[in-house]
Amino acid sequence: MDIATVQNWVETMESGQGQIYPYVGTEMWWLVLAIVIWLVWHVVTGISETEEHEEVRNRAPGSNDHKSNITNW
Protein backbone atom coordinates (compact mmCIF):
# COMPACT_ATOMS: atom_id res chain seq x y z
CA MET A 1 0.00 0.00 0.00
CA ASP A 2 1.51 3.30 -1.09
CA ILE A 3 0.23 6.34 0.78
CA ALA A 4 2.50 9.01 -0.74
CA THR A 5 1.32 10.53 -4.02
CA VAL A 6 4.75 11.89 -4.98
CA GLN A 7 7.50 9.37 -5.64
CA ASN A 8 10.20 11.68 -6.99
CA TRP A 9 10.21 15.37 -6.05
CA VAL A 10 12.71 16.34 -8.76
CA GLU A 11 10.45 15.04 -11.54
CA THR A 12 7.35 16.51 -9.91
CA MET A 13 8.83 20.01 -9.54
CA GLU A 14 10.23 19.97 -13.09
CA SER A 15 6.86 18.92 -14.52
CA GLY A 16 5.29 22.22 -13.51
CA GLN A 17 3.69 21.09 -10.27
CA GLY A 18 2.62 24.22 -8.42
CA GLN A 19 1.83 24.46 -4.76
CA ILE A 20 2.53 21.48 -2.54
CA TYR A 21 0.43 22.74 0.38
CA PRO A 22 -2.65 24.98 0.61
CA TYR A 23 -2.54 28.76 1.10
CA VAL A 24 1.03 29.22 -0.11
CA GLY A 25 2.03 32.86 0.31
CA THR A 26 -0.34 33.66 3.17
CA GLU A 27 2.14 32.93 5.96
CA MET A 28 2.76 36.63 6.67
CA TRP A 29 -0.98 37.32 7.03
CA TRP A 30 -1.33 34.42 9.48
CA LEU A 31 1.60 35.78 11.49
CA VAL A 32 0.10 39.29 11.57
CA LEU A 33 -3.27 37.85 12.62
CA ALA A 34 -1.65 35.82 15.42
CA ILE A 35 0.23 38.88 16.72
CA VAL A 36 -2.93 41.03 16.65
CA ILE A 37 -4.91 38.38 18.54
CA TRP A 38 -2.08 38.06 21.07
CA LEU A 39 -1.97 41.84 21.64
CA VAL A 40 -5.76 42.12 21.95
CA TRP A 41 -5.76 39.27 24.47
CA HIS A 42 -3.15 41.07 26.58
CA VAL A 43 -5.08 44.37 26.49
CA VAL A 44 -8.38 42.71 27.41
CA THR A 45 -6.73 40.75 30.22
CA GLY A 46 -5.04 43.90 31.53
CA ILE A 47 -8.30 45.84 31.55
CA SER A 48 -10.08 42.97 33.30
CA GLU A 49 -7.39 42.68 35.97
CA THR A 50 -7.36 46.44 36.52
CA GLU A 51 -11.11 46.41 37.14
CA GLU A 52 -10.69 43.49 39.53
CA HIS A 53 -7.93 45.28 41.44
CA GLU A 54 -10.02 48.44 41.66
CA GLU A 55 -12.91 46.43 43.09
CA VAL A 56 -10.69 44.84 45.73
CA ARG A 57 -9.12 48.19 46.59
CA ASN A 58 -12.50 49.89 46.98
CA ARG A 59 -13.84 47.04 49.09
CA ALA A 60 -11.01 47.30 51.62
CA PRO A 61 -9.87 50.95 51.85
CA GLY A 62 -8.19 50.70 55.28
CA SER A 63 -4.41 50.51 55.69
CA ASN A 64 -4.54 47.09 57.36
CA ASP A 65 -7.60 45.70 55.59
CA HIS A 66 -5.43 44.15 52.88
CA LYS A 67 -4.39 41.50 55.42
CA SER A 68 -7.93 40.13 55.59
CA ASN A 69 -8.60 40.24 51.83
CA ILE A 70 -9.69 36.89 50.47
CA THR A 71 -9.97 36.53 46.72
CA ASN A 72 -13.11 35.12 45.11
CA TRP A 73 -11.31 32.51 43.00
C-alpha positions, 0 to 999 in steps of 0.5 A, a space after each residue: 500500500 503506497 500512501 504518498 502521491 509523490 515518488 520523486 520530487 525532482 520530476 514533480 517540480 520539473 513537470 510544472 507542479 505548483 503548490 505542494 500545500 494549501 494557502 502558499 504565500 499567506 504565511 505573513 498574514 497568518 503571522 500578523 493575525 496571530 500577533 494582533 490576537 495576542 496583543 488584543 488578548 493582553 489588552 483585554 486581560 489587563 483591563 479585566 485585571 485592573 477592574 478586579 484590582 479596583 474592586 478589591 481596593 474599593 472594598 477594603 480601603 483601610 491601611 490594614 484591611 489588605 491583610 484580611 482580603 480573600 480573593 473570590 477565586 
